[in-house]
Amino acid sequence: AVFVFSQEWDKCVKVAQFKSEMGTEFPPQILEDGYSCIIPDEALAKKKFRVSVLGKGNEYIITSNDVVVHQNGGSK
């Protein structure tokens, strides 16, 4: 997964959170390079999953919107 962020995210450590439509959380993924990560296999096995990103700066925490991703080929 590749993400695009506004400037307020620049000095944040970022973590992507993937969830099923029923709310089951899959392993969180650190954006090691600041903008991309591997989508967990458990999320890719679904027809839809949710993703959001949490960022932690020196003096603040920021969160993205929760987005539903629809994909072809998922099983459930």
DSSP file (Angstrom, degrees, kcal/mol; ACC not computed):
  #  RESIDUE AA STRUCTURE BP1 BP2  ACC     N-H-->O    O-->H-N    N-H-->O    O-->H-N    TCO  KAPPA ALPHA  PHI   PSI    X-CA   Y-CA   Z-CA
    1    1 A A              0   0    0      0, 0.0    36,-2.0     0, 0.0     2,-0.4   0.000 360.0 360.0 360.0 139.5    0.0    0.0    0.0
    2    2 A V  B     -A   36   0A   0     34,-0.2     2,-0.3     2,-0.0    34,-0.2  -0.977 360.0-165.7-121.6 133.3    1.3    3.5   -0.8
    3    3 A F        -     0   0    0     32,-3.2     2,-0.4    -2,-0.4     0, 0.0  -0.835  12.1-148.3-118.6 152.7    0.0    6.6    1.0
    4    4 A V        -     0   0    0     -2,-0.3     2,-0.3    32,-0.0    31,-0.1  -0.989  21.9-168.2-121.2 131.1    0.2   10.3    0.3
    5    5 A F        -     0   0    0     -2,-0.4     2,-0.1     2,-0.0    -2,-0.0  -0.861  19.4-122.2-122.9 152.0    0.4   12.7    3.3
    6    6 A S    >   -     0   0    0     -2,-0.3     3,-1.8     1,-0.1     4,-0.2  -0.319  46.9 -90.0 -79.7 173.5    0.1   16.4    3.8
    7    7 A Q  G >  S+     0   0    0      1,-0.3     3,-2.1     2,-0.2     4,-0.3   0.775 119.1  70.3 -61.2 -30.3    2.9   18.3    5.5
    8    8 A E  G 3  S+     0   0    0      1,-0.3    -1,-0.3     2,-0.1     3,-0.2   0.691  97.6  54.4 -64.3 -13.8    1.7   17.9    9.1
    9    9 A W  G X  S+     0   0    0     -3,-1.8     3,-2.1     1,-0.2    -1,-0.3   0.547  79.9  99.6 -89.2  -9.4    2.6   14.2    8.7
   10   10 A D  T <  S+     0   0    0     -3,-2.1    -1,-0.2     1,-0.3    -2,-0.1   0.815  87.9  35.3 -53.0 -41.9    6.2   14.9    7.7
   11   11 A K  T 3  S+     0   0    0     -4,-0.3     2,-0.3    -3,-0.2    -1,-0.3   0.139  98.4 109.6-102.2  21.2    7.9   14.4   11.1
   12   12 A C    <   -     0   0    0     -3,-2.1     2,-0.5    45,-0.1    45,-0.2  -0.690  68.2-130.0 -97.3 147.3    5.6   11.5   12.2
   13   13 A V  E     -B   56   0B   0     43,-2.2    43,-2.2    -2,-0.3     2,-0.4  -0.855  38.9-149.8 -83.2 129.1    6.3    7.9   12.7
   14   14 A K  E     -B   55   0B   0     -2,-0.5    17,-2.7    17,-0.4     2,-0.4  -0.862  20.3-175.4-115.0 139.5    3.4    6.3   10.7
   15   15 A V  E     -BC  54  30B   0     39,-2.5    39,-2.7    -2,-0.4     2,-0.4  -0.998  16.1-144.3-131.3 129.0    1.6    3.0   11.3
   16   16 A A  E     -BC  53  29B   0     13,-3.2    13,-2.5    -2,-0.4     2,-0.5  -0.768  11.1-156.1 -91.9 136.3   -1.1    1.6    9.0
   17   17 A Q  E     -B   52   0B   0     35,-3.2    35,-1.8    -2,-0.4     2,-0.4  -0.964   6.6-165.7-115.4 124.3   -4.0   -0.3   10.6
   18   18 A F  E     +B   51   0B   0     -2,-0.5     8,-2.9     8,-0.4     2,-0.3  -0.896  11.6 175.0-110.0 137.7   -5.9   -2.8    8.6
   19   19 A K  E     -BD  50  25B   0     31,-2.3    31,-3.2    -2,-0.4     6,-0.2  -0.966  29.4-115.9-139.4 154.3   -9.3   -4.3    9.7
   20   20 A S  E >   -B   49   0B   0      4,-2.4     3,-1.6    -2,-0.3    29,-0.2  -0.354  41.5-102.0 -76.2 168.9  -12.0   -6.5    8.3
   21   21 A E  T 3  S+     0   0    0     27,-0.5    -1,-0.1     1,-0.3    28,-0.1   0.762 125.7  56.4 -62.8 -25.2  -15.5   -5.1    7.8
   22   22 A M  T 3  S-     0   0    0      2,-0.1    -1,-0.3     1,-0.0     0, 0.0   0.450 125.0-102.9 -87.6  -0.8  -16.5   -6.9   11.0
   23   23 A G    <   +     0   0    0     -3,-1.6     2,-0.3     1,-0.3    -2,-0.1   0.435  67.9 150.5  97.4  -0.2  -13.7   -5.0   12.9
   24   24 A T        -     0   0    0      1,-0.1    -4,-2.4    -5,-0.0     2,-0.4  -0.526  41.9-134.8 -66.5 125.2  -11.1   -7.8   13.3
   25   25 A E  B     -D   19   0B   0     -2,-0.3    -6,-0.2    -6,-0.2    -1,-0.1  -0.664  14.5-154.9 -86.5 135.8   -7.7   -6.1   13.4
   26   26 A F        -     0   0    0     -8,-2.9    -8,-0.4    -2,-0.4    -1,-0.0  -0.580  47.3 -62.6 -98.3 167.7   -4.9   -7.4   11.3
   27   27 A P        -     0   0    0      0, 0.0    -1,-0.1     0, 0.0    -9,-0.1  -0.263  59.6-118.0 -55.6 127.4   -1.2   -6.9   12.2
   28   28 A P        -     0   0    0      0, 0.0     2,-0.5     0, 0.0   -11,-0.2  -0.319  25.9-141.3 -64.3 151.5   -0.4   -3.2   12.1
   29   29 A Q  E     -C   16   0B   0    -13,-2.5   -13,-3.2     8,-0.0     2,-0.3  -0.966   2.7-139.4-123.5 120.2    2.3   -2.2    9.6
   30   30 A I  E     -C   15   0B   0     -2,-0.5     2,-1.7   -15,-0.2   -15,-0.2  -0.587  18.7-130.5 -73.9 134.7    5.0    0.4   10.2
   31   31 A L    >   -     0   0    0    -17,-2.7     3,-1.9    -2,-0.3   -17,-0.4  -0.645  30.4-177.1 -84.6  82.4    5.6    2.7    7.2
   32   32 A E  T 3  S+     0   0    0     -2,-1.7    -1,-0.2     1,-0.3     5,-0.1   0.832  81.5  38.9 -54.7 -39.5    9.3    2.2    7.4
   33   33 A D  T 3  S-     0   0    0      3,-0.5    -1,-0.3    -3,-0.2     4,-0.1   0.405 119.0-108.8 -93.1   2.4   10.0    4.5    4.4
   34   34 A G  S <  S+     0   0    0     -3,-1.9    -2,-0.1     2,-0.3    -3,-0.1   0.315 105.1  44.4  92.2  -8.6    7.3    7.0    5.6
   35   35 A Y  S    S+     0   0    0      1,-0.2   -32,-3.2   -21,-0.1     2,-0.3   0.475 102.4  45.4-146.0  -4.0    4.8    6.3    2.8
   36   36 A S  B     +A    2   0A   0    -34,-0.2    -3,-0.5    -6,-0.0     2,-0.3  -0.975  44.8 164.4-145.7 159.1    4.4    2.5    2.1
   37   37 A C        -     0   0    0    -36,-2.0     2,-0.4    -2,-0.3    -6,-0.1  -0.962  42.0 -89.1-158.8 170.8    3.9   -0.9    3.7
   38   38 A I        -     0   0    0     -2,-0.3     3,-0.0     1,-0.0    -2,-0.0  -0.737  39.0-126.4 -86.6 135.0    2.9   -4.4    2.9
   39   39 A I        -     0   0    0     -2,-0.4     5,-0.1     1,-0.1    -1,-0.0  -0.708  35.6-106.9 -79.3 129.2   -0.9   -5.2    3.2
   40   40 A P    >>  -     0   0    0      0, 0.0     4,-1.8     0, 0.0     3,-0.9  -0.259  19.8-124.8 -58.5 141.8   -1.3   -8.2    5.6
   41   41 A D  H 3> S+     0   0    0      1,-0.3     4,-1.2     2,-0.2    -2,-0.0   0.844 109.9  62.3 -54.4 -36.3   -2.3  -11.4    3.8
   42   42 A E  H 34 S+     0   0    0      1,-0.2    -1,-0.3     2,-0.2     4,-0.2   0.871 105.7  45.4 -61.1 -37.3   -5.4  -11.7    6.1
   43   43 A A  H X4 S+     0   0    0     -3,-0.9     3,-1.6     1,-0.2    -1,-0.2   0.889 109.2  55.1 -71.9 -39.9   -6.7   -8.4    4.7
   44   44 A L  H 3< S+     0   0    0     -4,-1.8    -1,-0.2     1,-0.3    -2,-0.2   0.698  96.4  66.6 -68.1 -18.4   -6.0   -9.4    1.1
   45   45 A A  T 3< S+     0   0    0     -4,-1.2    30,-3.0    -5,-0.2    31,-0.8   0.586  92.7  78.9 -76.8  -9.3   -8.1  -12.5    1.5
   46   46 A K  S <  S-     0   0    0     -3,-1.6    28,-0.1    28,-0.3     3,-0.1  -0.617  79.5-132.5 -99.5 156.8  -11.2  -10.4    1.9
   47   47 A K  S    S+     0   0    0      1,-0.2    24,-2.7    -2,-0.2     2,-0.3   0.803  97.7  18.7 -72.8 -29.5  -13.4   -8.7   -0.7
   48   48 A K  E     + E   0  70B   0     22,-0.2   -27,-0.5    -5,-0.0     2,-0.3  -0.994  67.9 169.9-139.2 145.3  -13.3   -5.6    1.4
   49   49 A F  E     -BE  20  69B   0     20,-1.8    20,-3.6    -2,-0.3     2,-0.3  -0.964  26.4-123.5-146.3 165.1  -11.1   -4.3    4.2
   50   50 A R  E     -BE  19  68B   0    -31,-3.2   -31,-2.3    -2,-0.3     2,-0.4  -0.820  23.4-173.0-109.6 148.6  -10.6   -1.0    6.1
   51   51 A V  E     +BE  18  67B   0     16,-2.2    16,-2.7    -2,-0.3     2,-0.3  -0.999  10.0 163.0-142.0 142.3   -7.4    0.9    6.4
   52   52 A S  E     -B   17   0B   0    -35,-1.8   -35,-3.2    -2,-0.4     2,-0.4  -0.944  25.2-133.1-146.5 165.9   -6.3    4.0    8.4
   53   53 A V  E     -B   16   0B   0     -2,-0.3    11,-2.5    12,-0.3     2,-0.4  -0.980   8.3-159.4-128.7 138.9   -3.0    5.5    9.4
   54   54 A L  E     -BF  15  63B   0    -39,-2.7   -39,-2.5    -2,-0.4     2,-0.4  -0.955  11.0-166.3-113.6 133.0   -1.9    6.8   12.8
   55   55 A G  E     -BF  14  62B   0      7,-3.4     7,-2.8    -2,-0.4     2,-0.5  -0.965   5.5-161.6-121.9 139.1    1.1    9.2   13.0
   56   56 A K  E     +BF  13  61B   0    -43,-2.2   -43,-2.2    -2,-0.4     5,-0.2  -0.966  12.2 178.4-123.7 117.4    3.0   10.2   16.1
   57   57 A G        -     0   0    0      3,-2.9   -45,-0.1    -2,-0.5   -48,-0.0  -0.334  49.4 -85.9 -97.9-174.0    5.1   13.4   16.1
   58   58 A N  S    S+     0   0    0      1,-0.2     3,-0.1   -47,-0.2   -46,-0.0   0.868 124.2  12.7 -62.1 -37.8    7.2   14.8   19.0
   59   59 A E  S    S+     0   0    0      1,-0.1     2,-0.3     0, 0.0    -1,-0.2   0.264 125.8  38.5-126.8  11.3    4.3   16.7   20.5
   60   60 A Y        -     0   0    0      2,-0.0    -3,-2.9    -3,-0.0     2,-0.4  -0.986  56.4-137.9-157.1 163.9    1.1   15.3   18.8
   61   61 A I  E     -F   56   0B   0     -2,-0.3     2,-0.4    -5,-0.2    -5,-0.2  -0.984  21.9-170.7-124.8 139.0   -0.7   12.3   17.4
   62   62 A I  E     -F   55   0B   0     -7,-2.8    -7,-3.4    -2,-0.4     2,-0.4  -0.969   2.3-163.3-130.6 145.5   -2.6   12.5   14.1
   63   63 A T  E     -F   54   0B   0     -2,-0.4    -9,-0.2    -9,-0.2     2,-0.1  -0.958  10.8-137.5-129.3 149.4   -5.0   10.0   12.5
   64   64 A S        -     0   0    0    -11,-2.5     2,-0.1    -2,-0.4    -9,-0.0  -0.419  38.1 -84.4 -90.1 172.7   -6.4    9.6    9.0
   65   65 A N        -     0   0    0     -2,-0.1     2,-0.5   -13,-0.1   -12,-0.3  -0.404  45.3-108.6 -68.1 156.0   -9.9    8.8    8.0
   66   66 A D        -     0   0    0    -14,-0.1     2,-0.4    -2,-0.1   -14,-0.2  -0.815  41.5-164.9 -87.3 123.5  -10.9    5.1    8.0
   67   67 A V  E     -E   51   0B   0    -16,-2.7   -16,-2.2    -2,-0.5     2,-0.5  -0.913  16.0-135.5-118.2 138.9  -11.3    4.0    4.3
   68   68 A V  E     -E   50   0B   0     -2,-0.4     2,-0.5   -18,-0.2   -18,-0.2  -0.802  17.7-156.3 -90.7 129.8  -12.9    0.9    2.9
   69   69 A V  E     -E   49   0B   0    -20,-3.6   -20,-1.8    -2,-0.5     2,-0.4  -0.936   3.9-159.9-107.8 123.3  -10.9   -0.8    0.1
   70   70 A H  E     +E   48   0B   0     -2,-0.5     2,-0.3   -22,-0.2   -22,-0.2  -0.847  16.1 179.2-100.1 137.4  -12.9   -3.0   -2.3
   71   71 A Q    >   -     0   0    0    -24,-2.7     3,-0.6    -2,-0.4     2,-0.3  -0.983  27.6-120.9-139.8 151.8  -11.0   -5.6   -4.3
   72   72 A N  T 3  S+     0   0    0     -2,-0.3     3,-0.1     1,-0.2   -24,-0.0  -0.663  93.0  29.7 -84.3 143.5  -11.6   -8.3   -6.9
   73   73 A G  T 3  S+     0   0    0      1,-0.3    -1,-0.2    -2,-0.3   -26,-0.1   0.346  78.7 135.1  94.0  -7.1  -10.7  -11.8   -6.0
   74   74 A G    <   -     0   0    0     -3,-0.6    -1,-0.3   -27,-0.1   -28,-0.3  -0.368  51.3-138.2 -70.9 158.3  -11.2  -11.7   -2.2
   75   75 A S              0   0    0    -30,-3.0   -29,-0.2    -3,-0.1    -1,-0.1   0.809 360.0 360.0 -91.3 -30.8  -13.0  -14.7   -0.7
   76   76 A K              0   0    0    -31,-0.8   -30,-0.2   -28,-0.1    -1,-0.1   0.369 360.0 360.0-133.4 360.0  -15.3  -13.1    1.9
